[in-house]
Amino acid sequence: MLSTLAPATAGGGHGGHHPGHSSGLQTVTALDGPRGVDALGDGRTLVAEGDGSFSLVVERRHKQALVIPLGSVAGGFPPAVAAGRHGTVYILTGAGGEPGGPPVPGAATLYKWRPGYAAPAFVADIAAYQAGDHDPYNQEGPAGESNPYGLAVLGNGAVLVADAAGNDVLKVSKNGRRITTVARLKPRTVPVPEGLPATDPEGQPTGFPPAGTPIPAEAVATSVAVGQDGSIYIGELRGFPATPGTSQIWRVRPGTTGAVCDPDAPYSGSCKRWADGQTSIVDLAVGKDDTVYALSLSKLSWFAFELGVPGAEVGALHALTRSWHGGVRAKELAPGMLITPGGVDVVDNTAYVTGPIFGPGSLSKLELGRKGHHHKGHHPR
């Protein structure tokens, strides 16, 4: 599922809006088609844009932020970006070209960059690994397809990759020579939502099942983040019909490989459901107190956005916390202010968000309360 989220949704045409200063949301700097974001602390943030470029944004008191270009990878859709140790920056490209077509050079690849590098260096070919690691629960498209989407770095230097087409999370060793499957996400049976159109823009019948019809929908693993204890959090987009409120967040024990995240048995094994009820998650961040920040591309679902449903360009950021009785409480931050957001990260009581992901956008920040503090010690030098 979702071999190319970007080309499928890029025609939505909702890219002209910028987050403003309302509800505490402040624009740090303008960017073009921004997605990848890693907040390093001390007013420094890594970002990646639609042309494949990645940069370091440096905030300055009473002055315009500096945007320092670091390098670029294959463009077409903004890559994910994450800081490792000793100034290393990891960059992850997604699927490129037409679905089912030949691989595009530079697509579905993990790179690394350090100060002094003339260009990003190859680390691992994610698509090549997935071609031999078929999704046993595949519902759509080739079982070995790949669209790497989410990125996180472990404390030991290994890198986690969430693959939106493979419906899994992989671990790439520090040197890139070994890739293992950490967890696979099984499909979930969901009801077809209300409001799907009977005809497409050309007037042809869409053939969508009637509202309420239960159908299996792929997980579509878009996001991965690491908690303070090394636990791995995984966020889902939810495949067609993208029913709102059916995106889950999973928690995988540190050191796990080969886990299965099963919505029919969500609390068994080494992958357990941490939260439910989200919609079209595209990124996650974890605060120091294990508050999880879940970013939704659209509150109405990515599919509603594709279909041009009015209001579907409005996304959401939720702070999710465990209550004393074990449930999860969700608080929406800056409601109504995020237009097709692409990425989120949290550091020093501040959430940084990129978007709109399609067209002109920005890096914005939102001051949080004391909860959510997460200071990272690594950043490019």
Phi, psi and omega in degrees: 000149172058054178292333178216083177301319188297302181298329182294324186253353187295340182276008184294331174073027181252029190269007187268000185262144176243138171300140181258212183253004181288161177053027178081000181275121183244136175282127178272311178197152177284144177218167182245111181060052186280145175220288185301137180208135173220110182278122188262349185093167179058030177074022180240134185218130172277138177222159175226145186238174188296338178275007180090359181280151173229144190217165172251121177264127181242115178282144180228136183296125177064017177225161176294141179297145174273138173245109185258108179296135179251322181174190179205157174234186181304133182272195180111322175208137185298132180284171168272156183215144179206144179271136172254204182274157173057039175080006179286138173241130176259139181231132184237122177264152180264191178296149178226161178079193182277143177305131180082354180277179180294153179300142177267133180306130178089352180278158175048047186227142173261130179239164169226154180220145173223157175307131183100343177290136175288331180202159176302142181261141178297135174246308184202145176265100184293320181298322180296320178294315183293332178298335178251009182228063188299144175288112183289348181250019186301137179246332185223143175069180179297141183293340181257015181286162185218137170216079180302133189226315183252153188215138174207152182247131177276163182297334180273004178096350175289160185238135176261138179232125172267124183254113185290335177270325179280349181055043181209172174238131182249156172241124179255127180297162185305322181269358177081001185277344182229130175237133176232153177270117181280313184204145173246141181253122181278156176296164179231137176279123184230156176279141174299129184286162173290156168091003177288135185291149179281337180228155177275178182302337178272000179089005179275146179299135180280332180075016179293142176297157179299150177305138180093347179295126178281128178220151177286137180229134183293157182290313184060083183283105183260341194215148178213139179215159184243129178280175183297331180267008181090357177298147182254125177255135183235132179248146182251148171274315188086120179286181180310133010267018174058038185305123179304146177080010183244010176274129183255160169242127182253151177236126182246134180298146178303141177081001183287144166226151175070022179287156175238124179263107192243112180295342177275345175218067194287350184240021178248155177078193185268359171242116182238146178291124181265326179205157179223173173091006178273174183224125171048057179292132176242348177198156177228152168219152181236128177276172184298326180271017182064023162295132179255130179255116183251126182255126179256131175300319182211135177291338180264351178110151178300327182290320176298322177296315177303320183281354180077025179296129180305133180087352183286351177282349182275119178263195183203152171236123180244136170266120184249126181230146175283133176270170185298334181266009174098349178282174180244129177259136181244129176238123178281135179254140180048053184302136177079357187262348186257118181256118184033063181291155184248324185209157178218146168211158185230133176205142175050049177063022180229133173262132176250132184230138174253151177150171351300145185285338181249102178101197182301133182209204183197167163264125180237161178225153183223121179286134182253172172286190181296325177295146179100354180304132181207103181259130180255139184265354183251139173198158182298143179236000000 
